[in-house]
């Protein structure tokens, strides 16, 4: 995923959805999704193992997880 250094809270993000194979995961550009934003970061150690495996995090990346599982943006 990518981050615009001038807008660190508007990165491109990979969406975790256990019902979607990870090679088909939705990628959102938060710069284009005006109604979405990042409100909190989490530590990698806080991710459940299945989420960690799906997202396959790398160094120097920050991830955000929504506290409302199953809810799609805009609903």
DSSP file (Angstrom, degrees, kcal/mol; ACC not computed):
  #  RESIDUE AA STRUCTURE BP1 BP2  ACC     N-H-->O    O-->H-N    N-H-->O    O-->H-N    TCO  KAPPA ALPHA  PHI   PSI    X-CA   Y-CA   Z-CA
    1    1 A X              0   0    0      0, 0.0     2,-0.3     0, 0.0    12,-0.1   0.000 360.0 360.0 360.0 166.8    0.0    0.0    0.0
    2    2 A X        -     0   0    0     10,-0.3    10,-3.0    59,-0.0     2,-0.4  -0.862 360.0-154.6-129.1 157.5    1.1    3.6   -0.4
    3    3 A X        -     0   0    0     -2,-0.3     2,-0.7     8,-0.2     5,-0.1  -0.999  17.5-136.6-132.5 132.9    1.1    6.8    1.5
    4    4 A X  B >   -A    7   0A   0      3,-0.5     3,-2.1    -2,-0.4     6,-0.3  -0.815  20.6-146.1 -82.5 115.0    1.2   10.4    0.2
    5    5 A X  T 3  S+     0   0    0     -2,-0.7     3,-0.5     1,-0.3    -1,-0.1   0.744  97.7  55.1 -60.6 -24.1    3.7   12.0    2.6
    6    6 A X  T 3  S+     0   0    0      1,-0.3    -1,-0.3     2,-0.1     2,-0.1   0.655 119.9  32.5 -80.9 -14.4    1.8   15.3    2.5
    7    7 A X  B X   +A    4   0A   0     -3,-2.1     3,-2.1     1,-0.1    -3,-0.5  -0.554  67.9 167.4-138.1  70.4   -1.4   13.5    3.6
    8    8 A X  T 3  S+     0   0    0     -3,-0.5     3,-0.4     1,-0.3    -1,-0.1   0.691  76.9  57.9 -64.0 -18.3   -0.4   10.6    5.8
    9    9 A X  T 3  S+     0   0    0      1,-0.2    29,-0.7    -5,-0.1    -1,-0.3   0.289  99.5  62.0 -93.5  11.4   -4.0   10.1    7.0
   10   10 A X  S <  S+     0   0    0     -3,-2.1    21,-0.4    -6,-0.3    -6,-0.3  -0.411  74.5 148.7-128.8  56.2   -5.1    9.5    3.4
   11   11 A X        -     0   0    0     -3,-0.4    19,-2.6    19,-0.2     2,-0.5  -0.196  56.3 -99.0 -80.3 176.0   -3.2    6.4    2.4
   12   12 A X  E     -B   29   0B   0    -10,-3.0     2,-0.3    17,-0.3   -10,-0.3  -0.873  51.5-164.9 -90.0 129.9   -4.1    3.6    0.0
   13   13 A X  E     -B   28   0B   0     15,-3.3    15,-2.8    -2,-0.5     2,-0.5  -0.899  23.3-132.4-127.2 149.7   -5.3    0.7    2.1
   14   14 A X  E     -B   27   0B   0     -2,-0.3     2,-0.5    13,-0.2    13,-0.2  -0.860  28.9-135.5 -95.7 128.7   -6.0   -3.0    1.8
   15   15 A X        -     0   0    0     11,-2.9     2,-0.5    -2,-0.5    11,-0.4  -0.750   9.3-137.7 -92.4 125.4   -9.4   -4.0    3.2
   16   16 A X        +     0   0    0     -2,-0.5     2,-0.3     9,-0.1    35,-0.1  -0.710  34.9 158.1 -81.1 123.0   -9.5   -7.1    5.4
   17   17 A X    >   -     0   0    0     -2,-0.5     3,-2.3     3,-0.3    -2,-0.0  -0.860  30.6-156.7-145.4 107.9  -12.6   -9.2    4.6
   18   18 A X  T 3  S+     0   0    0     -2,-0.3     4,-0.1     1,-0.3    -1,-0.1   0.683  93.9  61.1 -62.4 -16.1  -12.5  -12.9    5.5
   19   19 A X  T 3  S+     0   0    0      2,-0.1     2,-0.4    -3,-0.0    -1,-0.3   0.514  97.7  68.3 -86.3  -4.0  -15.2  -13.7    2.9
   20   20 A X  S <  S-     0   0    0     -3,-2.3    -3,-0.3     6,-0.0     5,-0.1  -0.960  92.1-114.2-116.3 128.5  -12.9  -12.4    0.1
   21   21 A X    >   -     0   0    0     -2,-0.4     3,-2.4     1,-0.1     4,-0.2  -0.320  29.7-120.1 -57.3 142.6   -9.7  -14.2   -1.0
   22   22 A X  G >  S+     0   0    0      1,-0.3     3,-1.2     2,-0.2    -1,-0.1   0.792 112.7  60.2 -62.6 -26.8   -6.7  -12.0   -0.2
   23   23 A X  G 3  S+     0   0    0      1,-0.2    -1,-0.3     0, 0.0    -2,-0.1   0.594 110.9  43.1 -74.2  -7.6   -5.6  -11.9   -3.8
   24   24 A X  G <  S+     0   0    0     -3,-2.4    -1,-0.2     2,-0.1    -2,-0.2   0.206  85.8 141.8-114.6  11.5   -9.0  -10.3   -4.5
   25   25 A X    <   -     0   0    0     -3,-1.2     2,-0.2    -4,-0.2    -9,-0.1  -0.179  57.7-106.2 -59.1 145.8   -9.0   -7.9   -1.6
   26   26 A X        -     0   0    0    -11,-0.4   -11,-2.9   -12,-0.0     2,-0.5  -0.522  29.4-156.6 -72.7 135.8  -10.5   -4.4   -2.0
   27   27 A X  E     -B   14   0B   0     -2,-0.2     2,-0.4   -13,-0.2   -13,-0.2  -0.977  10.7-166.5-115.6 125.2   -7.9   -1.6   -2.2
   28   28 A X  E     -B   13   0B   0    -15,-2.8   -15,-3.3    -2,-0.5     2,-0.8  -0.915  18.2-146.8-115.2 138.1   -9.2    1.9   -1.3
   29   29 A X  E >>  -B   12   0B   0     -2,-0.4     3,-1.4   -17,-0.3     4,-1.4  -0.902  10.9-160.0 -97.2 108.2   -7.5    5.2   -1.9
   30   30 A X  T 34 S+     0   0    0    -19,-2.6     6,-0.2    -2,-0.8   -19,-0.2   0.699  88.3  67.3 -66.9 -17.1   -8.6    7.3    1.1
   31   31 A X  T 34 S+     0   0    0    -21,-0.4    -1,-0.3   -20,-0.2     3,-0.1   0.847 108.3  38.9 -66.4 -32.8   -7.7   10.4   -0.8
   32   32 A X  T <4 S+     0   0    0     -3,-1.4     2,-1.3     1,-0.2    -2,-0.2   0.716 104.2  71.4 -87.8 -23.4  -10.6    9.6   -3.2
   33   33 A X    ><  +     0   0    0     -4,-1.4     3,-1.9     1,-0.2    -1,-0.2  -0.668  63.0 177.5 -94.9  80.3  -12.9    8.3   -0.4
   34   34 A X  T 3  S+     0   0    0     -2,-1.3    -1,-0.2     1,-0.3    -4,-0.0   0.753  74.4  56.4 -59.9 -28.9  -13.8   11.6    1.1
   35   35 A X  T 3  S+     0   0    0     -3,-0.1     2,-0.3     2,-0.0    -1,-0.3   0.579  99.0  74.2 -82.2  -7.7  -16.2   10.2    3.7
   36   36 A X    <   +     0   0    0     -3,-1.9     2,-0.3    -6,-0.2    -3,-0.1  -0.814  56.2 158.5-106.3 145.5  -13.6    7.8    5.1
   37   37 A X        -     0   0    0     -2,-0.3     2,-0.5   -27,-0.0   -27,-0.1  -0.974  41.9 -99.7-154.4 168.6  -10.6    8.7    7.3
   38   38 A X        +     0   0    0    -29,-0.7     3,-0.1    -2,-0.3   -29,-0.0  -0.805  35.1 167.2 -93.8 129.2   -8.2    7.2    9.8
   39   39 A X        +     0   0    0     -2,-0.5     2,-0.3     1,-0.4    -1,-0.1   0.568  64.7  12.5-115.1 -15.9   -9.1    7.8   13.5
   40   40 A X        -     0   0    0      2,-0.0    -1,-0.4    25,-0.0     2,-0.3  -0.984  60.1-140.8-160.8 146.7   -6.8    5.4   15.3
   41   41 A X        -     0   0    0     -2,-0.3     2,-0.3    23,-0.1    23,-0.2  -0.759  16.8-153.1-106.0 159.1   -3.7    3.2   14.6
   42   42 A X        -     0   0    0     21,-1.4    21,-0.5    -2,-0.3     2,-0.2  -0.929  19.3-112.0-128.1 156.6   -3.1   -0.3   16.1
   43   43 A X    >   -     0   0    0     -2,-0.3     3,-1.8     1,-0.1     4,-0.4  -0.597  26.4-121.5 -83.3 147.8    0.0   -2.2   16.8
   44   44 A X  G >  S+     0   0    0      1,-0.3     3,-1.7    -2,-0.2    -1,-0.1   0.854 112.3  63.5 -57.0 -35.2    0.7   -5.3   14.7
   45   45 A X  G 3  S+     0   0    0      1,-0.3    -1,-0.3     7,-0.0     7,-0.0   0.704  95.4  61.2 -63.6 -18.7    0.7   -7.4   17.9
   46   46 A X  G <  S+     0   0    0     -3,-1.8    -1,-0.3     2,-0.1     2,-0.3   0.618  83.0  99.9 -82.8 -13.3   -2.9   -6.5   18.4
   47   47 A X  S <  S-     0   0    0     -3,-1.7     2,-0.0    -4,-0.4    -3,-0.0  -0.544  80.4-117.0 -74.8 134.4   -4.0   -8.1   15.1
   48   48 A X    >>  -     0   0    0     -2,-0.3     4,-2.5     1,-0.1     3,-0.6  -0.382  32.5-109.4 -61.1 151.4   -5.5  -11.6   15.3
   49   49 A X  H 3> S+     0   0    0      1,-0.2     4,-2.6     2,-0.2     5,-0.2   0.860 117.7  53.4 -55.5 -40.8   -3.3  -14.2   13.5
   50   50 A X  H 3> S+     0   0    0      2,-0.2     4,-1.7     1,-0.2    -1,-0.2   0.861 111.1  46.4 -66.4 -33.7   -5.8  -14.6   10.6
   51   51 A X  H <> S+     0   0    0     -3,-0.6     4,-2.8     2,-0.2     5,-0.3   0.915 111.9  51.4 -70.7 -43.5   -5.9  -10.9   10.0
   52   52 A X  H  X>S+     0   0    0     -4,-2.5     4,-2.2     1,-0.2     5,-0.5   0.922 111.6  47.0 -57.5 -46.5   -2.1  -10.7   10.2
   53   53 A X  H  <5S+     0   0    0     -4,-2.6    -1,-0.2    -5,-0.2    -2,-0.2   0.882 113.6  48.7 -65.0 -38.8   -1.7  -13.5    7.6
   54   54 A X  H  <5S+     0   0    0     -4,-1.7    -2,-0.2    -5,-0.2    -1,-0.2   0.928 118.2  37.9 -67.2 -47.2   -4.3  -11.9    5.3
   55   55 A X  H  <5S-     0   0    0     -4,-2.8    -2,-0.2    -5,-0.1    -1,-0.2   0.770  88.0-156.3 -78.5 -26.2   -2.8   -8.4    5.3
   56   56 A X  T  <5 -     0   0    0     -4,-2.2    -3,-0.1    -5,-0.3    -4,-0.1   0.944  21.0-147.2  49.8  59.6    0.8   -9.7    5.3
   57   57 A X      < -     0   0    0     -5,-0.5     2,-0.3     1,-0.1    -1,-0.1  -0.168  13.7-158.5 -63.3 150.4    2.2   -6.5    6.9
   58   58 A X    >   -     0   0    0      1,-0.1     3,-0.7     4,-0.0    -1,-0.1  -0.756  31.8 -76.8-119.7 166.8    5.6   -5.1    6.1
   59   59 A X  T 3  S+     0   0    0     -2,-0.3    -1,-0.1     1,-0.2     3,-0.1  -0.244 110.9  25.2 -61.4 153.7    8.0   -2.7    7.9
   60   60 A X  T 3  S+     0   0    0      1,-0.2     2,-0.4     0, 0.0    -1,-0.2   0.774  95.5 115.5  62.4  31.2    7.2    1.0    7.8
   61   61 A X    <   -     0   0    0     -3,-0.7     2,-0.4   -59,-0.0    -1,-0.2  -0.952  52.0-149.8-125.4 150.0    3.6    0.6    7.2
   62   62 A X        -     0   0    0     -2,-0.4     2,-0.3    -3,-0.1   -19,-0.1  -0.954  12.7-159.7-118.8 140.1    0.7    1.6    9.5
   63   63 A X        -     0   0    0    -21,-0.5   -21,-1.4    -2,-0.4     2,-0.4  -0.897   4.9-160.0-121.9 149.3   -2.6   -0.3    9.5
   64   64 A X        -     0   0    0     -2,-0.3     2,-0.5   -23,-0.2   -23,-0.1  -0.994   4.5-162.9-127.9 133.1   -6.0    0.7   10.7
   65   65 A X        -     0   0    0     -2,-0.4     2,-0.2   -25,-0.2   -50,-0.0  -0.968  20.1-126.8-118.3 132.6   -8.8   -1.7   11.6
   66   66 A X        -     0   0    0     -2,-0.5     3,-0.1     1,-0.1    -2,-0.0  -0.525   8.6-141.9 -74.7 139.9  -12.5   -0.6   11.8
   67   67 A X  S    S+     0   0    0     -2,-0.2     2,-0.7     1,-0.2    -1,-0.1   0.439  87.5  76.0 -82.4   0.2  -14.2   -1.5   15.1
   68   68 A X  S >  S-     0   0    0      3,-0.1     3,-1.5     2,-0.0    -1,-0.2  -0.736  73.5-160.5-114.1  82.0  -17.4   -2.3   13.2
   69   69 A X  T 3  S+     0   0    0     -2,-0.7     3,-0.1     1,-0.2    -2,-0.1  -0.317  73.0  19.0 -64.2 142.9  -16.9   -5.7   11.6
   70   70 A X  T 3  S+     0   0    0      1,-0.2     2,-0.5    -2,-0.0    -1,-0.2   0.305  92.7 119.2  85.5 -10.0  -19.3   -6.5    8.7
   71   71 A X    <   -     0   0    0     -3,-1.5     2,-0.4     3,-0.0    -1,-0.2  -0.783  53.7-146.4 -93.7 131.2  -20.3   -2.9    8.1
   72   72 A X    >   -     0   0    0     -2,-0.5     3,-1.9    -3,-0.1    -3,-0.0  -0.765  30.4 -97.6 -95.6 139.3  -19.6   -1.5    4.6
   73   73 A X  T 3  S+     0   0    0     -2,-0.4    -1,-0.1     1,-0.3   -37,-0.1  -0.253 109.5  26.9 -54.3 137.2  -18.7    2.1    4.2
   74   74 A X  T 3         0   0    0    -39,-0.1    -1,-0.3    -3,-0.0    -3,-0.0   0.353 360.0 360.0  91.7  -5.4  -21.7    4.2    3.2
   75   75 A X    <         0   0    0     -3,-1.9    -2,-0.1     0, 0.0    -1,-0.0   0.479 360.0 360.0 -82.9 360.0  -24.3    1.9    4.7
